Amino acid sequence: MQDMLAARLHTIGEPMQLERVPLPEPRSTDVVVKVMACNIVPNLKNVLATYAEWFPYLPLPKLPAIFGLDTAGVVSQVGDQVTNVAVGDRVYINPGISCGGCRACKRGEAPNCELYTFMGYFSFGKDGQKLFDAYPYGGLGEYTTAPQENLIKLPDSVTFEQGARFGYLGTAYSALKKAQVGPGKTVLIDGASGTLGIGGVLNALAMGATKIFGTGRNADLLQDVKALAPDRIEVHAVGDGSLRDFVLEHNDGNGVDAVISTLGPGSPKETLLEALSTLSRGGSLVDIGGMMEHPELDLFHMMCSQNSVIGSLWFTNGEAQEMSDLAGSGALDLSVLENHVFPLEKINEALDDGIPNRHGGFTNFIISPDPARVA
C-alpha cells in the first residue's frame, strides 16, 4: 500500500507528529488533490488547546487527526463518476462539507446543514464525526480528498499560496453579498487591518463599493490599508474620537449602507455597538468575527431604522467560485498578500516560535509539503 507524509495531532496541547499514513483513494464522486499550500492560523496551537473549553458545541475530530483547513493544490486522481474535474486542474478545496440531502443542502445553502463540518478543523453539529470519518485528511499532509462539488478552480493568475487564503477571503465575500454591497454602496469594515478585514477591503474594492471605511487599532497598518485605494478608502483608528462622527464627516452626512464586523472572540462589545451606530436607514451589520461578548441591541431603534444584524458563516461553493473568477479577472487583487511558506516538516516549529512578525492581515502563513514552494 502506498503511503504519504502527514502531520497528525494525537493529544491536545502536544506537538503534531510527522507520520506515514495510507495514501487516500477517491470514492466514485471524490477527488484526490496533491497539496501545494495549506493556510495556517498563527495561533492554531493555542486555539486547539482551548477549543473544548471555549466551544464545547463545536466538536473537534477524534484524535489522532490530520488538521489543516484551507488547502490548494493539483488534482491527482478522480473518482469514476466525477465530472468537470480533471487530473492536473489547479484547485482550492472548500473545507465546508454537508450531508447533501437535507432541505438546506438542496437549496444550495450548505452552511445551514445540521451536519456542516470543516474538514481538518471542527464540526458545527454533534454528529459531525460522520463527516470527519468520510474525509479524514486535512491539509497538513501531502495529499487530501474532497467531494467534487467542493473543488474551486483557480485561474492561472492565482497562486496556490493565494488560493489557500480563500477561507478568509470567501468569508468576507459572502458577508458583503449578504449586505448587498456593490456600486453606489458604502461599507465599514470593522477591523480592516486584520486577516478577515483585509479580505473585506479587497473584496469590497473588487465588487465596486463606492466608499470603504476601515477601523483598527494600529494607525500605521491602517495607512497601509488606505494606500490600497486612497480615493475610495477612509480609515479611523480605534479611540481616535467618535467613529460615527468620522463616517458622517467623510460621507456627506450619511451613514454607511453596511458594516462588516470582523471582531474576534476577545473584542469588547462596545466596539461593535459603535460600528452599528454608523449604519444608515435600511443598513445591515454582518458579523463574521465571532465576538463572544453579548452586546445590548436597541431593537426599537433598529426596527424604526430598518436595520438588521446578520450572522454569516463561511461561504457556499458557488460564492467561492465567483470570487475566484473575480481574482482571475484582475478585479480582486491578491498581489498585496505577503506569503511566508514553511515546509510540512517544520509545522511544530512554525506554530511554536517560527512565525515572523505579522504585517497585520497582509501576512499570509502557509505550510507546503512541496519543497519547491518553500522560500
C-alpha positions in Angstrom: 0.0 0.0 0.0 1.3 3.4 -0.9 1.7 6.0 1.9 2.4 9.7 2.4 3.7 12.1 5.0 1.2 13.9 7.2 1.3 15.9 10.5 -1.2 14.3 13.0 -2.2 15.5 16.3 -2.5 12.8 18.9 -3.0 14.8 22.1 -4.4 18.3 22.6 -1.5 20.6 23.7 1.2 18.3 22.4 3.2 18.7 19.2 1.9 17.3 16.0 3.7 14.1 14.9 5.0 13.6 11.4 3.9 10.1 10.3 3.5 7.9 7.2 -0.2 7.3 6.6 -2.0 5.5 3.8 -2.4 7.5 0.5 -6.0 8.4 0.1 -8.1 6.7 -2.6 -11.0 8.5 -4.2 -14.6 7.3 -4.0 -16.8 7.5 -7.1 -17.6 11.2 -6.7 -14.5 12.3 -4.9 -11.1 13.6 -5.9 -7.6 13.3 -4.5 -5.6 16.5 -4.5 -1.8 16.9 -4.2 -1.4 19.6 -1.6 0.7 22.6 -2.7 -0.3 25.1 0.1 -2.3 25.0 3.3 -3.1 28.1 5.2 -2.4 28.1 8.9 -3.8 30.2 11.7 -0.7 31.6 13.5 -2.1 30.8 16.9 -3.5 27.4 15.9 -1.8 25.5 18.7 -3.4 27.8 21.3 -6.8 27.6 19.6 -6.8 23.8 19.7 -5.7 23.8 23.3 -8.6 26.0 24.4 -11.3 24.8 21.9 -13.1 22.3 24.1 -13.4 25.0 26.8 -14.5 27.9 24.6 -16.6 26.0 22.1 -17.9 22.7 23.5 -20.7 22.7 21.0 -18.3 22.7 18.1 -16.6 19.3 18.3 -13.1 18.6 17.1 -12.4 15.3 15.3 -11.4 12.2 17.2 -7.7 12.1 17.7 -5.3 11.3 16.2 -6.4 13.6 13.3 -4.8 15.5 10.4 -5.7 19.1 10.7 -5.4 21.9 8.1 -8.3 23.9 6.9 -7.6 25.8 3.7 -5.9 23.8 1.0 -4.9 24.5 -2.6 -3.2 22.1 -4.9 -3.4 20.0 -8.1 -5.9 17.2 -8.8 -4.1 13.9 -8.9 -6.9 11.3 -9.1 -10.6 11.5 -9.8 -13.4 9.0 -9.0 -15.2 7.2 -11.8 -18.3 9.4 -11.5 -16.5 12.8 -11.3 -17.5 15.3 -14.0 -16.0 18.7 -15.0 -12.8 18.0 -12.9 -9.7 16.5 -14.5 -6.3 15.4 -13.3 -4.0 18.4 -13.4 -6.6 21.0 -12.5 -5.4 23.7 -10.1 -8.0 24.0 -7.3 -8.9 25.3 -3.9 -10.8 22.9 -1.6 -13.7 24.4 0.2 -13.4 22.5 3.5 -17.1 23.0 4.4 -18.9 19.7 3.8 -22.5 18.9 4.4 -24.9 15.9 4.2 -26.1 16.7 0.7 -29.6 15.5 1.4 -31.3 17.9 3.8 -33.5 20.8 2.7 -30.7 23.4 3.3 -28.3 21.4 1.1 -31.0 21.1 -1.6 -31.4 24.9 -1.6 -27.7 25.3 -2.1 -27.2 26.5 1.5 -24.7 24.0 2.7 -23.5 26.2 5.7 -27.1 25.8 7.1 -26.9 22.0 7.2 -27.1 20.5 10.7 -24.1 18.3 9.9 -21.9 21.1 8.4 -18.3 20.3 9.1 -14.9 21.7 8.3 -12.5 19.1 7.0 -9.3 19.4 9.0 -10.8 21.5 11.8 -14.1 21.2 13.6 -17.8 20.5 13.2 -20.9 22.6 13.8 -23.1 19.7 15.0 -22.8 16.8 17.4 -22.9 14.2 14.6 -20.0 15.8 12.6 -17.8 12.8 13.3 -19.6 11.0 10.4 -18.2 13.5 8.0 -14.7 13.5 9.7 -14.7 9.8 9.1 -15.7 10.2 5.5 -13.0 12.9 4.9 -10.2 12.4 7.4 -7.4 14.1 5.5 -6.8 17.7 6.4 -4.4 19.9 4.5 -1.3 19.2 6.7 -0.3 16.2 4.5 1.0 15.5 1.0 -2.5 14.6 -0.3 -6.1 15.1 0.7 -9.6 14.1 -0.6 -12.7 16.1 -1.2 -16.2 15.8 -2.8 -16.1 17.1 -6.4 -18.5 19.9 -5.6 -16.1 21.4 -3.1 -13.4 22.0 -5.7 -13.0 25.6 -6.7 -11.0 26.0 -9.9 -8.1 28.5 -9.6 -7.2 30.8 -12.5 -3.6 30.6 -13.6 -3.1 34.1 -12.3 -3.9 33.0 -8.7 -1.0 31.3 -7.0 -1.5 28.3 -4.7 -0.5 30.5 -1.7 -3.2 33.0 -2.6 -5.7 30.2 -3.2 -5.0 28.9 0.3 -6.2 32.2 1.7 -9.7 31.7 0.2 -11.2 30.7 3.5 -10.7 34.2 5.0 -11.4 35.9 1.7 -14.5 33.9 0.9 -15.9 34.5 4.4 -15.7 38.3 3.8 -17.1 37.9 0.2 -20.2 36.1 1.4 -20.8 38.7 4.1 -20.5 41.5 1.5 -23.0 39.7 -0.7 -25.5 39.3 2.1 -25.2 43.1 2.8 -25.7 43.7 -1.0 -22.5 45.7 -1.3 -21.8 46.9 -4.8 -21.6 50.1 -6.9 -23.1 53.1 -5.2 -22.9 51.5 -1.8 -20.7 52.4 1.2 -19.4 49.9 3.7 -17.5 50.0 7.0 -15.0 47.1 7.6 -14.7 47.0 11.4 -11.2 45.6 12.0 -10.0 46.3 8.5 -6.3 45.7 9.1 -6.7 42.1 10.3 -6.8 38.9 8.3 -10.6 38.9 7.8 -10.6 42.7 7.5 -8.1 42.8 4.6 -10.3 40.2 2.8 -13.3 42.5 3.3 -11.5 45.5 1.9 -10.1 43.7 -1.1 -13.4 42.1 -2.0 -15.3 45.4 -1.4 -13.0 47.1 -3.9 -13.5 44.3 -6.4 -17.3 44.4 -6.0 -17.4 48.1 -6.8 -18.2 49.6 -3.4 -18.1 53.4 -3.9 -16.6 54.1 -0.5 -15.0 51.9 2.1 -14.4 52.8 5.8 -11.9 50.8 7.8 -11.2 50.7 11.5 -8.3 49.2 13.5 -6.0 49.7 16.5 -2.8 50.2 14.6 -2.7 53.6 12.8 0.3 52.6 10.7 -1.4 49.5 9.4 -4.5 51.5 8.6 -2.5 53.8 6.4 -1.3 50.7 4.5 -4.9 49.7 4.1 -5.8 53.2 2.8 -2.9 53.0 0.3 -4.8 50.2 -1.5 -7.1 52.7 -2.9 -6.6 56.2 -1.4 -9.5 57.7 -3.3 -12.1 55.1 -2.1 -10.8 54.2 1.4 -11.0 56.2 4.6 -9.5 54.8 7.9 -10.2 55.6 11.5 -8.1 54.3 14.5 -10.0 53.0 17.5 -10.1 55.6 20.3 -9.4 58.5 17.9 -12.8 60.2 18.5 -16.3 59.3 17.5 -16.5 56.7 14.7 -20.0 57.8 13.8 -18.9 61.4 13.5 -16.0 60.4 11.4 -18.2 58.5 9.0 -20.7 61.3 8.7 -18.0 63.8 8.1 -16.5 61.8 5.2 -19.7 60.5 3.7 -21.7 63.7 3.0 -23.5 63.5 6.3 -24.8 60.0 5.7 -24.2 56.7 7.5 -23.0 53.6 5.7 -25.1 51.0 3.9 -23.3 48.1 5.5 -21.0 47.2 8.3 -18.9 44.0 8.2 -17.7 43.1 11.7 -14.6 41.0 11.8 -14.1 41.4 15.6 -12.9 38.2 17.2 -13.9 36.4 20.5 -11.8 38.7 22.7 -13.1 42.0 21.4 -15.2 44.3 23.6 -18.9 44.7 22.7 -18.7 48.5 22.8 -16.6 48.4 19.6 -19.3 46.5 17.8 -22.0 48.9 19.1 -20.0 51.9 17.9 -19.8 50.4 14.4 -23.5 49.6 14.5 -24.2 53.3 15.2 -22.8 54.2 11.8 -25.5 52.5 9.8 -27.9 54.5 7.6 -31.6 53.7 7.4 -32.1 50.2 6.0 -28.4 49.3 6.6 -27.2 45.9 7.8 -24.3 44.7 10.0 -22.9 41.3 9.1 -20.9 39.6 11.8 -18.1 37.2 10.6 -15.6 37.6 13.5 -17.3 35.6 16.2 -17.4 38.1 19.1 -18.2 36.3 22.3 -19.5 39.2 24.4 -23.2 39.8 24.4 -24.0 43.4 23.2 -27.2 45.0 24.2 -29.1 45.9 21.0 -31.6 48.7 20.8 -34.2 46.8 19.0 -36.8 49.6 18.9 -34.3 51.9 17.2 -33.3 49.1 14.8 -37.0 48.5 13.9 -37.6 52.2 13.2 -34.4 52.5 11.2 -35.0 49.1 9.5 -31.5 48.0 10.5 -30.5 44.3 10.8 -27.8 42.2 12.3 -26.8 39.1 10.3 -24.6 36.2 11.3 -22.6 34.9 8.3 -20.7 31.6 8.5 -18.2 30.8 5.8 -19.5 30.7 2.1 -21.0 28.4 -0.5 -19.1 26.7 -3.2 -20.9 29.0 -5.7 -19.7 32.1 -3.9 -16.1 30.8 -3.7 -16.1 30.1 -7.5 -17.5 33.6 -8.1 -14.7 35.1 -6.0 -12.1 33.0 -7.8 -13.4 34.3 -11.1 -13.1 37.9 -9.8 -9.5 37.2 -8.9 -8.9 35.8 -12.4 -10.3 38.9 -14.0 -8.0 41.1 -12.0 -10.8 42.9 -10.2 -9.8 41.1 -6.9 -6.2 42.0 -6.5 -4.4 39.4 -4.3 -0.9 40.6 -5.1 -0.8 42.6 -1.8 -0.6 39.3 0.3 2.8 38.7 1.8 3.4 34.9 1.8 5.5 33.1 4.4 5.9 29.5 3.5 7.1 26.8 5.8 7.8 23.1 5.0 5.4 20.5 6.4 8.3 19.0 8.4 8.5 22.3 10.4 4.9 22.6 11.3 5.6 22.4 15.1 8.4 25.0 14.9 6.2 27.3 12.8 3.4 27.1 15.4 5.7 27.4 18.4 8.0 30.2 17.6 8.8 30.3 13.9 6.0 32.7 12.8 7.7 36.0 12.0 6.2 39.4 13.0 2.9 39.9 11.1 2.2 42.8 8.8 -1.4 42.6 10.0 -3.8 40.9 7.6 -1.4 41.4 4.7 0.7 38.4 6.0 -0.2 35.0 4.7 1.1 32.0 6.6 1.4 28.8 4.6 2.6 25.2 5.1 3.7 23.3 2.0 4.7 19.7 1.5 6.3 20.7 -1.8 10.0 21.7 -1.2 9.9 23.9 -4.4 7.4 26.2 -2.8 9.3 26.8 0.5 11.3 30.1 0.5 
